[in-house]
Amino acid sequence: MSQDRPRSAARKHAGTSKEARLVALGLRVRLRGLGPSCMGTSCGAGGGTEPHCWCRGSAAVELVILAPMLMAFVLFIATLGRLAAAKSEVVSAARVAAQSAVIWPTPAEAVWAAEASASYQLVRHHLTCSAGRVSVNTSDFRPGGVVRVSVVCTMSMAELSFPGMPGSKTVVASVAAPIETYRSIG
């Protein structure tokens, strides 16, 4: 007996939409867990009394809710990309500075060459450091020794900032370069 009711209700609503047939059978179809779906029937068709009429304009509401979240996600990804690129550029500047320091004959010239090379590399890569610092350690400046260069760059994140992100980020890179064993040091 309980099986006759759904079959007869389905036959009765054979010309209506799938949504209306499911509602007539006592089944509630949910769209994204928000309520009855708006599958193909309009609210004006039955005088506006269908149970799914409340979902008119739901796409606009979803857009209003999701658009700021999507924009925040895109800004977050752009910020992460900028930080990764900045880290790579600072490491590159430290590496070039260390390599240029080891070819000079005296520690004073090595420090000058490392600072000049690091500054040039940062400018060449268009990385503006508001508080940049290059430190060169030549305490082991001898044949077979090592020159250590550290580059610290505090970059502004003002262009990409949004609530919860810092206004600036400090990127640090340290690189050591060996001095050739068979060379004369001035």
FENGISUL-V445214 format. One line per field, one symbol per residue. phi: phi as a letter, one per 30 degrees, with the letter a starting at -180 (. if undefined). burial: + if it has 9 or more other ideal C-beta (glycine too) atoms within 8 Angstrom, else -. Layout:
BEGIN
phi->???
burial->???
END
This chain:
BEGIN
phi->.dddddddddddcddcddeddddddiccccchiclddcdiccdddciicddcddddiddddddddddddddddddddddddddddddddddddddddddddddddbdddddddddddddddddddhcccdbcbcccccdcdaeidbccbcccbccdcddcdbejcddbbccbbbbcbdcedcbccd
burial->-----+--++--+-----+++++++---+++----++++-+-+------+-++-+--+-------------+--++-++--++--++-++++++++++++++-+----+++++++++++-++--+-+-+--+-+-+++--+-+-+-+++++++++-+--++---+--++++++++++-+-----+-
END
